[in-house]
């Protein structure tokens, strides 16, 4: 079995007397995008900063490409690209000047700096801005430059902290596509508290809540963690909503439009079958029924509650 790109063992960190994270364990093998998900204050930033060498942990070990961060932090950092939430830009430099400076900081050989800069600019779609001052770029293109500096040395592992924060909808879509492109030949960790961002971008998820890892799995596993608790029905001859609410097992009904209704249920019984039966017997003319997955917000709330109960 191949060695993991990242290995985190029994990672814990304490600020004064308060533990920010406690006994975090995981490994990252695959190329692709891993979402590090957590509410504000959950401990994800502490975890991410330790993994990037910004913060020294209280307990535990981090290995990057097999290198123990404590034993050889410089060698470990050679394999990491990092984009903080606020990109570390020098806005009086041109794009080309800034990236050449970042390549030098990353110990790229002088003879390879030019080719490394060209590679990063092409990958991030900013070659046509190479001579433009950073302060004259839009927020979306500044973010592209921030991502370019994170891959300038062609690392195996890239960490992006809230990479779409503060961007407009079009810029968000562009940055998402760029991140997916970056992840085709390396592992990317995307740290965020926005559930929709994880859903749109990530292949796998690790969720931290109150300093503990409470979920690790694929996007589909995360979506399906909680059993569906609602379905949508389309009725050609709909009754009053009160009649729908009185179907056994139904807890609440919401009108989507004059023919469509969202129905919530709170039992394990086959409420959909009962709804079909009622529709036939009462002449509601049901034409469609579709069970809905629980929303990511619901999953997040349930996992957060689970963490609190087990702590």
Backbone as CSV, one residue per row, in Angstrom:
resi,resn,N_x,N_y,N_z,CA_x,CA_y,CA_z,C_x,C_y,C_z
1,UNK,0.846,-1.202,0.000,0.000,0.000,0.000,0.881,1.251,0.000
2,UNK,0.500,2.235,-0.828,1.311,3.440,-0.903,1.239,4.227,0.402
3,UNK,2.297,5.000,0.635,2.338,5.825,1.842,1.401,7.017,1.679
4,UNK,0.799,7.451,2.775,-0.099,8.611,2.680,0.664,9.896,2.389
5,UNK,0.017,10.804,1.680,0.598,12.130,1.462,0.634,12.890,2.784
6,UNK,-0.416,12.715,3.576,-0.509,13.359,4.891,-0.939,12.324,5.919
7,UNK,-0.287,12.350,7.065,-0.675,11.480,8.175,-0.685,12.302,9.459
8,UNK,-1.827,12.319,10.110,-1.998,13.064,11.362,-2.270,12.053,12.469
9,UNK,-1.429,12.062,13.506,-1.542,11.083,14.588,-1.746,11.754,15.937
10,UNK,-2.869,11.478,16.572,-3.143,11.909,17.946,-2.841,13.405,18.136
11,UNK,-3.292,14.195,17.182,-2.982,15.623,17.200,-3.858,16.358,18.214
12,UNK,-3.215,17.086,19.119,-3.926,17.876,20.126,-3.207,19.205,20.291
13,UNK,-3.976,20.236,20.603,-3.352,21.536,20.880,-4.159,22.286,21.931
14,UNK,-3.438,22.926,22.802,-4.065,23.638,23.916,-3.597,25.087,23.921
15,UNK,-4.564,26.000,24.031,-4.268,27.409,24.250,-4.499,27.683,25.736
16,UNK,-3.440,28.002,26.466,-3.536,28.184,27.913,-4.098,26.898,28.528
17,UNK,-5.303,26.940,29.099,-5.863,25.732,29.712,-6.930,25.086,28.834
18,UNK,-7.281,25.731,27.717,-8.370,25.246,26.869,-7.823,24.436,25.698
19,UNK,-8.320,23.211,25.534,-7.939,22.393,24.390,-8.719,22.839,23.162
20,UNK,-8.002,23.232,22.102,-8.647,23.628,20.850,-8.992,22.409,20.017
21,UNK,-8.097,21.430,19.975,-8.359,20.157,19.305,-7.845,19.042,20.201
22,UNK,-8.443,17.864,20.072,-8.081,16.754,20.969,-8.088,15.438,20.201
23,UNK,-6.905,14.830,20.080,-6.735,13.477,19.531,-7.337,13.350,18.131
24,UNK,-6.864,14.198,17.219,-7.293,14.149,15.818,-6.400,13.153,15.074
25,UNK,-7.025,12.219,14.341,-6.292,11.207,13.571,-6.906,11.079,12.180
26,UNK,-6.093,11.175,11.137,-6.546,10.849,9.783,-5.350,10.769,8.839
27,UNK,-5.612,10.171,7.669,-4.608,10.068,6.617,-5.230,10.520,5.303
28,UNK,-4.393,11.051,4.413,-4.837,11.470,3.090,-3.974,10.757,2.061
29,UNK,-4.607,9.955,1.222,-3.902,9.209,0.181,-4.184,9.751,-1.214
30,UNK,-5.453,10.015,-1.472,-5.897,10.232,-2.840,-5.576,11.631,-3.343
31,UNK,-5.389,11.708,-4.668,-5.453,13.005,-5.326,-6.911,13.414,-5.331
32,UNK,-7.167,14.696,-5.274,-8.543,15.165,-5.211,-8.695,16.194,-4.112
33,UNK,-9.925,16.489,-3.777,-10.225,17.577,-2.838,-10.870,17.028,-1.576
34,UNK,-10.244,17.310,-0.459,-10.780,16.939,0.855,-11.272,18.193,1.554
35,UNK,-12.523,18.175,2.003,-13.063,19.301,2.740,-12.826,19.135,4.229
36,UNK,-12.199,20.120,4.846,-12.080,20.170,6.304,-13.164,21.112,6.785
37,UNK,-14.224,20.532,7.307,-15.444,21.267,7.598,-15.613,21.449,9.101
38,UNK,-16.077,22.616,9.479,-16.342,22.873,10.887,-16.897,24.260,11.073
39,UNK,-17.679,24.447,12.105,-18.201,25.776,12.406,-17.065,26.654,12.910
40,UNK,-17.313,27.948,12.978,-16.288,28.853,13.492,-15.963,28.491,14.943
41,UNK,-14.679,28.319,15.221,-14.260,27.943,16.566,-14.231,26.456,16.824
42,UNK,-14.509,25.645,15.788,-14.564,24.188,15.974,-13.180,23.561,16.121
43,UNK,-12.145,24.237,15.606,-10.789,23.709,15.687,-10.146,23.440,14.346
44,UNK,-10.850,23.724,13.258,-10.297,23.410,11.941,-9.108,24.308,11.594
45,UNK,-9.160,25.584,11.969,-8.035,26.474,11.671,-6.789,26.064,12.445
46,UNK,-6.975,25.652,13.697,-5.840,25.164,14.487,-5.230,23.935,13.823
47,UNK,-6.068,23.003,13.407,-5.589,21.793,12.738,-4.833,22.138,11.467
48,UNK,-5.406,23.004,10.661,-4.804,23.388,9.391,-3.476,24.113,9.600
49,UNK,-3.428,25.010,10.572,-2.197,25.761,10.817,-1.068,24.864,11.322
50,UNK,-1.407,23.866,12.098,-0.394,22.901,12.540,0.115,22.097,11.350
51,UNK,-0.797,21.668,10.482,-0.413,20.884,9.313,0.495,21.661,8.367
52,UNK,0.370,22.980,8.370,1.186,23.816,7.478,2.431,24.371,8.161
53,UNK,2.624,24.026,9.428,3.805,24.497,10.130,3.721,25.907,10.653
54,UNK,2.509,26.486,10.656,2.319,27.840,11.183,2.270,27.816,12.709
55,UNK,1.875,26.663,13.271,1.664,26.514,14.710,2.260,25.191,15.166
56,UNK,2.948,25.203,16.297,3.482,23.961,16.863,2.447,23.328,17.781
57,UNK,2.168,22.056,17.554,1.159,21.351,18.331,1.627,21.058,19.754
58,UNK,0.658,20.884,20.651,0.961,20.488,22.022,1.313,19.006,22.094
59,UNK,0.529,18.191,21.372,0.764,16.747,21.354,0.508,16.215,19.944
60,UNK,1.075,15.032,19.652,0.808,14.357,18.392,1.841,14.672,17.325
61,UNK,1.667,14.013,16.172,2.619,14.147,15.074,1.893,14.394,13.761
62,UNK,2.576,15.110,12.861,2.110,15.323,11.495,3.224,14.907,10.551
63,UNK,2.874,14.057,9.574,3.828,13.620,8.560,3.345,14.113,7.198
64,UNK,4.224,14.764,6.456,3.925,15.218,5.109,4.843,14.463,4.150
65,UNK,4.250,13.647,3.282,5.013,12.808,2.363,6.054,11.962,3.111
66,UNK,5.664,11.471,4.279,6.530,10.618,5.086,7.508,11.350,5.982
67,UNK,7.524,12.685,5.942,8.475,13.481,6.724,7.797,13.980,7.991
68,UNK,8.399,13.710,9.140,7.872,14.177,10.420,8.100,15.681,10.536
69,UNK,7.016,16.421,10.711,7.106,17.887,10.739,7.999,18.386,11.871
70,UNK,7.950,17.722,13.005,8.778,18.162,14.137,10.267,17.973,13.839
71,UNK,10.599,16.854,13.171,12.000,16.506,12.964,12.647,17.280,11.824
72,UNK,11.883,17.564,10.777,12.451,18.271,9.630,11.394,19.177,9.011
73,UNK,11.096,20.300,9.673,10.007,21.158,9.195,10.258,21.763,7.814
74,UNK,11.505,22.071,7.488,11.793,22.681,6.186,11.508,21.700,5.058
75,UNK,11.979,20.446,5.222,11.729,19.434,4.196,10.232,19.154,4.061
76,UNK,9.526,19.149,5.191,8.082,18.919,5.140,7.376,20.039,4.382
77,UNK,7.784,21.267,4.656,7.134,22.421,4.019,7.402,22.479,2.520
78,UNK,8.468,21.846,2.069,8.747,21.812,0.630,7.641,21.089,-0.133
79,UNK,6.889,20.250,0.575,5.815,19.473,-0.047,4.439,20.095,0.144
80,UNK,4.385,21.304,0.731,3.104,21.934,1.062,2.967,23.275,0.350
81,UNK,1.797,23.525,-0.197,1.423,24.851,-0.654,0.288,25.356,0.213
82,UNK,0.311,26.631,0.566,-0.659,27.153,1.536,-1.204,28.491,1.074
83,UNK,-2.518,28.576,1.013,-3.199,29.845,0.767,-4.000,30.212,2.003
84,UNK,-3.530,31.185,2.793,-4.319,31.634,3.956,-5.606,32.305,3.507
85,UNK,-6.488,32.552,4.463,-7.778,33.161,4.141,-7.587,34.514,3.467
86,UNK,-6.590,35.262,3.916,-6.242,36.528,3.254,-4.954,36.296,2.473
87,UNK,-4.992,36.300,1.146,-3.801,35.998,0.354,-2.637,36.925,0.698
88,UNK,-1.430,36.391,0.861,-0.264,37.208,1.249,0.337,37.924,0.053
89,UNK,-0.376,38.912,-0.463,0.043,39.588,-1.694,0.802,40.881,-1.405
90,UNK,1.794,41.149,-2.232,2.482,42.441,-2.233,1.957,43.211,-3.437
91,UNK,1.027,44.104,-3.194,0.211,44.654,-4.283,0.948,45.650,-5.178
92,UNK,2.149,46.097,-4.774,2.916,47.000,-5.633,3.807,46.245,-6.613
93,UNK,3.786,44.917,-6.561,4.528,44.107,-7.515,3.615,43.668,-8.654
94,UNK,4.220,43.362,-9.803,3.439,42.751,-10.872,3.216,41.279,-10.532
95,UNK,2.301,40.656,-11.248,2.037,39.235,-11.034,3.312,38.422,-11.214
96,UNK,4.048,38.705,-12.265,5.276,37.969,-12.559,6.331,38.183,-11.476
97,UNK,6.504,39.423,-11.036,7.493,39.727,-9.991,7.138,39.026,-8.682
98,UNK,5.864,39.069,-8.343,5.436,38.466,-7.079,5.647,36.958,-7.082
99,UNK,5.267,36.311,-8.171,5.410,34.857,-8.228,6.876,34.438,-8.272
100,UNK,7.733,35.227,-8.924,9.173,34.934,-8.921,9.727,35.048,-7.502
101,UNK,9.238,36.029,-6.772,9.653,36.199,-5.369,9.200,34.999,-4.537
102,UNK,7.950,34.554,-4.751,7.444,33.403,-4.004,8.226,32.136,-4.357
103,UNK,8.592,31.983,-5.616,9.374,30.816,-6.025,10.719,30.802,-5.323
104,UNK,11.333,31.965,-5.201,12.618,32.065,-4.490,12.450,31.723,-3.013
105,UNK,11.354,32.202,-2.406,11.077,31.872,-1.010,10.904,30.372,-0.818
106,UNK,10.352,29.712,-1.812,10.087,28.272,-1.747,11.301,27.443,-2.163
107,UNK,12.448,28.104,-2.306,13.714,27.423,-2.647,13.691,26.744,-4.006
108,UNK,12.918,27.305,-4.927,12.991,26.839,-6.308,14.354,27.241,-6.869
109,UNK,15.017,26.324,-7.551,16.345,26.608,-8.111,16.270,27.813,-9.038
110,UNK,17.258,28.729,-8.959,17.229,29.952,-9.785,16.974,29.687,-11.267
111,UNK,17.534,28.612,-11.809,17.362,28.304,-13.232,15.933,27.848,-13.560
112,UNK,15.192,27.457,-12.533,13.846,26.940,-12.762,12.747,27.931,-12.380
113,UNK,13.130,29.096,-11.861,12.126,30.055,-11.402,11.231,30.507,-12.549
114,UNK,11.829,30.834,-13.683,11.034,31.319,-14.814,10.010,30.276,-15.261
115,UNK,10.447,29.041,-15.414,9.524,27.995,-15.857,8.460,27.706,-14.799
116,UNK,8.832,27.817,-13.508,7.863,27.604,-12.436,6.797,28.698,-12.429
117,UNK,7.229,29.931,-12.671,6.286,31.051,-12.738,5.346,30.872,-13.929
118,UNK,5.898,30.502,-15.078,5.072,30.284,-16.267,4.054,29.173,-16.030
119,UNK,4.499,28.088,-15.370,3.612,26.956,-15.066,2.453,27.399,-14.173
120,UNK,2.767,28.124,-13.106,1.729,28.537,-12.150,0.749,29.518,-12.792
121,UNK,1.267,30.439,-13.596,0.382,31.411,-14.247,-0.539,30.727,-15.246
122,UNK,0.008,29.789,-16.019,-0.825,29.080,-16.990,-1.882,28.235,-16.292
123,UNK,-1.487,27.539,-15.225,-2.411,26.684,-14.487,-3.568,27.492,-13.906
124,UNK,-3.282,28.698,-13.470,-4.282,29.529,-12.797,-4.943,30.544,-13.719
125,UNK,-4.609,30.517,-15.002,-5.272,31.386,-15.963,-4.972,32.856,-15.805
126,UNK,-3.725,33.197,-15.474,-3.368,34.602,-15.248,-2.174,35.036,-16.094
127,UNK,-1.798,34.242,-17.097,-0.635,34.572,-17.930,-0.792,35.937,-18.590
128,UNK,-2.004,36.276,-19.012,-2.225,37.552,-19.707,-2.115,38.761,-18.778
129,UNK,-2.018,38.518,-17.456,-1.866,39.609,-16.492,-0.452,39.673,-15.914
130,UNK,0.507,38.999,-16.543,1.825,38.841,-15.936,2.493,40.176,-15.624
131,UNK,2.238,41.220,-16.414,2.878,42.526,-16.213,1.999,43.508,-15.436
132,UNK,0.840,43.054,-14.994,-0.075,43.964,-14.297,0.219,43.988,-12.802
133,UNK,0.117,45.165,-12.200,0.290,45.276,-10.754,-0.843,44.551,-10.051
134,UNK,-0.519,43.887,-8.947,-1.526,43.121,-8.209,-2.666,44.004,-7.716
135,UNK,-2.363,45.233,-7.366,-3.416,46.103,-6.828,-4.439,46.498,-7.881
136,UNK,-4.125,46.249,-9.151,-5.056,46.583,-10.224,-5.871,45.375,-10.688
137,UNK,-5.737,44.250,-9.986,-6.513,43.062,-10.313,-7.803,43.017,-9.499
138,UNK,-8.827,42.366,-10.042,-10.070,42.161,-9.302,-9.822,41.169,-8.165
139,UNK,-10.797,41.063,-7.268,-10.663,40.130,-6.151,-10.509,38.698,-6.606
140,UNK,-11.256,38.334,-7.663,-11.159,36.971,-8.175,-9.788,36.659,-8.733
141,UNK,-9.201,37.600,-9.451,-7.871,37.358,-10.021,-6.777,37.455,-8.958
142,UNK,-6.968,38.276,-7.945,-6.019,38.266,-6.825,-6.023,36.904,-6.142
143,UNK,-7.221,36.301,-6.039,-7.310,34.971,-5.438,-6.601,33.932,-6.317
144,UNK,-6.697,34.089,-7.629,-5.977,33.201,-8.538,-4.463,33.319,-8.339
145,UNK,-4.005,34.545,-8.133,-2.572,34.737,-7.865,-2.198,34.078,-6.545
146,UNK,-3.088,34.182,-5.554,-2.839,33.528,-4.271,-2.712,32.025,-4.418
147,UNK,-3.558,31.442,-5.256,-3.472,29.996,-5.502,-2.195,29.676,-6.277
148,UNK,-1.822,30.557,-7.212,-0.592,30.344,-7.992,0.637,30.291,-7.089
149,UNK,0.694,31.162,-6.066,1.852,31.116,-5.171,1.867,29.835,-4.339
150,UNK,0.680,29.245,-4.136,0.619,28.010,-3.352,1.105,26.803,-4.142
151,UNK,1.105,26.887,-5.477,1.546,25.743,-6.290,2.838,26.031,-7.046
152,UNK,3.480,27.166,-6.769,4.645,27.603,-7.540,5.788,26.590,-7.496
153,UNK,5.887,25.837,-6.397,6.972,24.859,-6.228,6.486,23.436,-6.487
154,UNK,5.284,23.313,-7.086,4.697,22.020,-7.457,4.628,21.062,-6.270
155,UNK,3.952,21.466,-5.186,3.879,20.615,-3.992,2.925,19.451,-4.175
156,UNK,3.082,18.422,-3.330,2.187,17.272,-3.356,0.876,17.555,-2.638
157,UNK,0.887,18.551,-1.752,-0.257,18.805,-0.881,-0.496,20.305,-0.809
158,UNK,-1.730,20.738,-1.105,-2.082,22.158,-1.102,-3.222,22.392,-0.123
159,UNK,-3.073,23.393,0.729,-4.086,23.744,1.722,-4.649,25.118,1.376
160,UNK,-5.972,25.186,1.239,-6.664,26.420,0.887,-7.648,26.765,1.993
161,UNK,-7.476,27.931,2.600,-8.327,28.342,3.716,-9.385,29.318,3.216
162,UNK,-10.640,28.887,3.197,-11.776,29.710,2.758,-11.469,30.399,1.418
163,UNK,-11.135,29.640,0.366,-10.644,30.256,-0.878,-11.663,31.076,-1.649
164,UNK,-12.975,30.898,-1.388,-13.977,31.679,-2.112,-14.596,32.774,-1.263
165,UNK,-14.055,32.991,-0.090,-14.614,33.983,0.832,-14.522,35.391,0.232
166,UNK,-15.632,36.102,0.211,-15.642,37.485,-0.249,-15.748,37.662,-1.752
167,UNK,-15.885,36.579,-2.506,-15.978,36.685,-3.959,-17.437,36.736,-4.409
168,UNK,-17.655,37.303,-5.601,-19.021,37.328,-6.122,-19.344,35.963,-6.739
169,UNK,-20.626,35.690,-7.045,-21.018,34.350,-7.514,-20.238,33.855,-8.728
170,UNK,-19.979,34.718,-9.709,-19.229,34.291,-10.887,-17.785,33.942,-10.534
171,UNK,-17.188,34.759,-9.671,-15.812,34.483,-9.236,-15.738,33.178,-8.453
172,UNK,-16.760,32.906,-7.642,-16.790,31.662,-6.866,-16.786,30.456,-7.798
173,UNK,-17.614,30.502,-8.836,-17.673,29.395,-9.785,-16.330,29.195,-10.482
174,UNK,-15.666,30.289,-10.830,-14.370,30.201,-11.504,-13.314,29.609,-10.583
175,UNK,-13.299,30.032,-9.324,-12.305,29.529,-8.376,-12.563,28.059,-8.075
176,UNK,-13.822,27.662,-7.997,-14.136,26.241,-7.788,-13.561,25.386,-8.911
177,UNK,-13.761,25.832,-10.152,-13.236,25.077,-11.291,-11.716,25.038,-11.269
178,UNK,-11.098,26.140,-10.864,-9.635,26.180,-10.766,-9.138,25.194,-9.714
179,UNK,-9.809,25.142,-8.571,-9.410,24.221,-7.502,-9.524,22.777,-7.985
180,UNK,-10.596,22.466,-8.707,-10.758,21.113,-9.241,-9.642,20.771,-10.219
181,UNK,-9.223,21.755,-11.006,-8.118,21.541,-11.943,-6.804,21.311,-11.193
182,UNK,-6.567,22.098,-10.145,-5.356,21.950,-9.333,-5.302,20.553,-8.721
183,UNK,-6.466,20.015,-8.353,-6.541,18.742,-7.632,-6.412,17.520,-8.537
184,UNK,-6.276,17.706,-9.840,-6.152,16.545,-10.726,-4.825,15.829,-10.556
185,UNK,-3.793,16.528,-10.066,-2.489,15.880,-9.913,-1.855,16.099,-8.540
186,UNK,-2.692,16.424,-7.546,-2.190,16.578,-6.173,-3.351,16.513,-5.200
187,UNK,-3.046,16.392,-3.925,-4.069,16.412,-2.875,-4.326,17.847,-2.444
188,UNK,-5.586,18.207,-2.330,-5.970,19.552,-1.907,-6.859,19.449,-0.673
189,UNK,-6.525,20.225,0.350,-7.369,20.347,1.545,-8.028,21.708,1.517
190,UNK,-9.350,21.720,1.528,-10.107,22.958,1.493,-10.783,23.136,2.842
191,UNK,-10.382,24.159,3.568,-10.948,24.422,4.889,-12.064,25.452,4.763
192,UNK,-13.238,25.121,5.296,-14.370,26.032,5.185,-15.413,25.729,6.253
193,UNK,-16.254,26.720,6.530,-17.424,26.492,7.389,-18.705,26.560,6.564
194,UNK,-18.567,26.705,5.236,-19.722,26.840,4.351,-20.046,25.478,3.752
195,UNK,-21.179,24.921,4.128,-21.537,23.576,3.716,-21.733,23.462,2.211
196,UNK,-22.317,24.470,1.588,-22.543,24.414,0.144,-21.231,24.395,-0.623
197,UNK,-20.189,24.998,-0.067,-18.881,25.003,-0.719,-18.292,23.597,-0.752
198,UNK,-18.457,22.884,0.341,-18.007,21.497,0.398,-18.777,20.650,-0.603
199,UNK,-20.086,20.834,-0.649,-20.945,20.051,-1.537,-20.571,20.263,-2.996
200,UNK,-20.224,21.493,-3.348,-19.936,21.821,-4.740,-18.529,21.431,-5.173
201,UNK,-17.618,21.255,-4.229,-16.203,21.142,-4.581,-15.544,19.839,-4.182
202,UNK,-15.905,19.283,-3.023,-15.081,18.240,-2.408,-15.504,16.819,-2.775
203,UNK,-14.522,15.918,-2.724,-14.752,14.492,-2.929,-14.958,13.777,-1.594
204,UNK,-14.188,14.186,-0.592,-14.241,13.590,0.740,-14.354,14.694,1.782
205,UNK,-14.823,14.335,2.959,-15.030,15.308,4.032,-14.470,14.773,5.340
206,UNK,-13.833,15.666,6.077,-13.532,15.415,7.481,-14.095,16.597,8.252
207,UNK,-14.926,16.297,9.242,-15.604,17.354,9.980,-15.122,17.390,11.412
208,UNK,-14.748,18.584,11.847,-14.302,18.804,13.219,-15.345,19.636,13.950
209,UNK,-15.704,19.191,15.128,-16.654,19.937,15.954,-16.188,19.865,17.403
210,UNK,-16.088,21.034,18.031,-15.604,21.149,19.406,-14.278,20.419,19.596
211,UNK,-13.393,20.585,18.602,-12.035,20.065,18.718,-11.869,18.585,18.447
212,UNK,-12.942,17.901,18.043,-12.854,16.466,17.788,-13.328,16.145,16.380
213,UNK,-12.729,15.106,15.799,-13.149,14.649,14.488,-14.431,13.843,14.654
214,UNK,-15.531,14.338,14.076,-16.832,13.684,14.271,-17.341,12.988,13.022
215,UNK,-16.689,13.224,11.889,-17.094,12.527,10.668,-15.930,12.479,9.697
216,UNK,-15.772,11.355,9.010,-14.794,11.215,7.934,-15.378,10.267,6.903
217,UNK,-15.504,10.718,5.666,-16.081,9.861,4.634,-16.225,10.602,3.325
218,UNK,-16.910,9.959,2.370,-17.125,10.568,1.064,-18.277,11.565,1.127
219,UNK,-18.424,12.331,0.045,-19.513,13.296,-0.031,-20.862,12.592,0.014
220,UNK,-20.963,11.461,-0.694,-22.232,10.713,-0.688,-22.553,10.178,0.706
221,UNK,-21.548,9.675,1.398,-21.762,9.178,2.764,-22.218,10.303,3.676
222,UNK,-21.656,11.472,3.473,-22.032,12.625,4.288,-23.472,13.027,4.001
223,UNK,-23.831,13.066,2.708,-25.201,13.433,2.331,-26.219,12.463,2.900
224,UNK,-25.844,11.189,2.944,-26.784,10.150,3.355,-26.644,9.753,4.821
225,UNK,-25.897,10.536,5.579,-25.666,10.179,6.980,-26.973,10.121,7.761
226,UNK,-27.848,11.034,7.457,-29.163,11.055,8.122,-30.205,10.548,7.135
227,UNK,-31.093,9.690,7.597,-32.156,9.179,6.742,-33.054,10.327,6.266
228,UNK,-33.544,10.240,5.032,-34.453,11.283,4.544,-35.657,11.435,5.475
229,UNK,-36.101,12.658,5.642,-37.256,12.886,6.506,-38.307,13.766,5.838
230,UNK,-38.215,13.866,4.511,-39.245,14.610,3.783,-39.358,14.070,2.362
231,UNK,-40.508,14.323,1.742,-40.673,13.976,0.340,-41.598,15.011,-0.297
232,UNK,-41.536,15.078,-1.603,-42.365,16.027,-2.351,-43.411,15.248,-3.138
233,UNK,-44.663,15.679,-3.057,-45.737,15.060,-3.830,-46.342,16.098,-4.779
234,UNK,-46.719,15.625,-5.950,-47.445,16.457,-6.918,-48.829,15.846,-7.085
235,UNK,-49.845,16.636,-6.794,-51.234,16.162,-6.818,-52.034,17.000,-7.817
236,UNK,-52.650,16.320,-8.786,-53.444,17.048,-9.783,-54.741,17.581,-9.187
237,UNK,-55.257,16.907,-8.156,-56.486,17.336,-7.497,-56.230,17.430,-5.991
238,UNK,-55.415,18.398,-5.580,-54.965,18.438,-4.182,-56.083,18.811,-3.214
239,UNK,-56.043,18.227,-2.019,-57.008,18.600,-0.982,-56.472,19.800,-0.203
240,UNK,-57.182,20.168,0.838,-56.655,21.169,1.755,-55.426,20.598,2.471
241,UNK,-54.529,21.485,2.843,-53.299,21.035,3.491,-53.585,20.302,4.795
242,UNK,-54.665,20.670,5.462,-54.992,20.007,6.727,-55.270,18.519,6.520
243,UNK,-55.827,18.172,5.348,-56.065,16.749,5.065,-54.749,16.001,4.891
244,UNK,-53.792,16.633,4.233,-52.468,16.009,4.066,-51.782,15.837,5.424
245,UNK,-51.961,16.841,6.276,-51.322,16.798,7.594,-51.895,15.695,8.478
246,UNK,-53.125,15.263,8.184,-53.763,14.230,8.998,-53.454,12.813,8.527
247,UNK,-52.676,12.684,7.449,-52.232,11.344,7.040,-51.309,10.812,8.131
248,UNK,-51.544,9.617,8.677,-50.734,9.086,9.782,-49.236,9.087,9.460
249,UNK,-48.443,9.619,10.393,-46.991,9.673,10.227,-46.484,11.003,9.724
250,UNK,-47.375,11.827,9.165,-46.973,13.135,8.650,-46.876,14.129,9.807
251,UNK,-45.766,14.871,9.861,-45.588,15.842,10.942,-45.838,17.280,10.487
252,UNK,-45.591,17.535,9.200,-45.765,18.923,8.720,-45.872,18.909,7.204
253,UNK,-46.591,19.898,6.650,-46.743,20.013,5.199,-46.500,21.458,4.795
254,UNK,-45.789,21.623,3.689,-45.525,22.961,3.151,-45.942,22.980,1.687
255,UNK,-46.689,24.011,1.295,-47.102,24.152,-0.106,-45.959,24.769,-0.905
256,UNK,-45.489,24.060,-1.937,-44.463,24.596,-2.828,-45.121,25.452,-3.900
257,UNK,-46.198,24.939,-4.480,-47.076,25.706,-5.366,-48.471,25.095,-5.238
258,UNK,-49.361,25.421,-6.158,-50.754,24.972,-6.001,-50.912,23.461,-6.140
259,UNK,-49.958,22.783,-6.772,-50.056,21.339,-6.991,-48.991,20.530,-6.253
260,UNK,-47.929,21.176,-5.802,-46.788,20.472,-5.196,-46.678,20.792,-3.706
261,UNK,-46.344,19.750,-2.913,-46.263,19.916,-1.462,-45.036,19.164,-0.924
262,UNK,-44.361,19.784,0.011,-43.276,19.101,0.727,-43.864,18.552,2.027
263,UNK,-43.663,17.264,2.249,-44.255,16.580,3.395,-43.134,16.068,4.300
264,UNK,-43.160,16.465,5.557,-42.197,15.973,6.547,-42.821,14.835,7.352
265,UNK,-42.011,13.863,7.714,-42.510,12.765,8.540,-41.504,12.461,9.644
266,UNK,-42.009,11.889,10.734,-41.155,11.679,11.904,-41.197,10.239,12.401
267,UNK,-41.569,9.314,11.542,-41.581,7.915,11.940,-40.798,7.099,10.916
268,UNK,-40.537,5.838,11.261,-39.857,4.937,10.347,-40.833,4.169,9.462
269,UNK,-42.114,4.403,9.629,-43.121,3.710,8.833,-43.051,4.186,7.378
270,UNK,-43.665,3.450,6.494,-43.654,3.789,5.077,-44.722,4.842,4.790
271,UNK,-44.387,6.082,5.092,-45.354,7.168,4.945,-45.662,7.412,3.476
272,UNK,-44.669,7.222,2.604,-44.924,7.473,1.178,-45.989,6.519,0.645
273,UNK,-45.880,5.248,1.031,-46.884,4.272,0.579,-48.268,4.645,1.098
274,UNK,-48.316,5.126,2.331,-49.602,5.526,2.914,-50.167,6.738,2.164
275,UNK,-49.277,7.655,1.764,-49.722,8.826,1.020,-50.277,8.422,-0.348
276,UNK,-49.638,7.464,-0.993,-50.125,6.971,-2.283,-51.511,6.338,-2.114
277,UNK,-51.660,5.534,-1.063,-52.941,4.874,-0.796,-54.050,5.901,-0.565
278,UNK,-53.749,6.930,0.249,-54.745,7.958,0.542,-55.126,8.713,-0.731
279,UNK,-54.118,8.967,-1.576,-54.385,9.698,-2.817,-55.336,8.928,-3.721
280,UNK,-55.129,7.605,-3.814,-55.989,6.771,-4.658,-57.408,6.718,-4.101
281,UNK,-57.509,6.515,-2.784,-58.832,6.356,-2.172,-59.612,7.657,-2.127
282,UNK,-58.921,8.782,-2.092,-59.610,10.068,-1.962,-59.625,10.877,-3.264
283,UNK,-59.035,10.332,-4.311,-59.092,11.018,-5.604,-58.198,12.233,-5.720
284,UNK,-57.042,12.216,-5.032,-56.129,13.363,-5.113,-55.297,13.350,-6.404
285,UNK,-55.299,12.228,-7.112,-54.587,12.086,-8.386,-53.094,12.410,-8.248
286,UNK,-52.419,11.630,-7.428,-50.970,11.798,-7.235,-50.240,11.432,-8.530
287,UNK,-49.405,12.345,-9.041,-48.668,12.098,-10.279,-47.170,11.936,-10.051
288,UNK,-46.687,12.341,-8.880,-45.249,12.241,-8.620,-44.983,12.259,-7.126
289,UNK,-44.029,11.441,-6.682,-43.560,11.490,-5.304,-42.051,11.255,-5.320
290,UNK,-41.305,12.105,-4.645,-39.839,11.976,-4.627,-39.315,12.242,-3.223
291,UNK,-38.577,11.262,-2.691,-37.983,11.394,-1.363,-36.765,12.294,-1.459
292,UNK,-36.602,13.188,-0.482,-35.503,14.145,-0.483,-34.416,13.721,0.497
293,UNK,-33.177,13.964,0.102,-32.083,13.778,1.046,-32.122,14.873,2.101
294,UNK,-31.619,14.551,3.262,-31.470,15.581,4.283,-30.475,16.615,3.793
295,UNK,-30.694,17.863,4.127,-29.794,18.914,3.689,-28.476,18.826,4.443
296,UNK,-27.450,19.414,3.857,-26.155,19.446,4.531,-26.249,20.182,5.859
297,UNK,-27.098,21.205,5.907,-27.252,21.931,7.173,-27.789,21.007,8.269
298,UNK,-28.720,20.128,7.894,-29.265,19.175,8.866,-28.195,18.199,9.334
299,UNK,-27.420,17.686,8.358,-26.352,16.756,8.705,-25.374,17.417,9.663
300,UNK,-25.022,18.649,9.349,-24.091,19.404,10.186,-24.633,19.555,11.606
301,UNK,-25.911,19.920,11.711,-26.512,20.101,13.035,-26.570,18.794,13.808
302,UNK,-26.918,17.695,13.120,-27.014,16.405,13.793,-25.636,15.932,14.273
303,UNK,-24.626,16.078,13.411,-23.276,15.659,13.807,-22.751,16.506,14.946
304,UNK,-23.051,17.804,14.917,-22.640,18.679,16.011,-23.285,18.231,17.313
305,UNK,-24.568,17.910,17.253,-25.266,17.419,18.438,-24.715,16.105,18.922
306,UNK,-24.367,15.227,18.001,-23.780,13.920,18.338,-22.467,14.114,19.088
307,UNK,-21.656,15.078,18.585,-20.372,15.344,19.248,-20.567,15.815,20.678
308,UNK,-21.564,16.681,20.865,-21.804,17.216,22.204,-22.280,16.138,23.169
309,UNK,-23.119,15.196,22.661,-23.619,14.146,23.516,-22.520,13.172,23.934
310,UNK,-21.548,12.960,23.027,-20.510,11.949,23.306,-19.327,12.530,24.069
311,UNK,-19.227,13.859,24.134,-18.075,14.458,24.822,-18.268,14.421,26.335
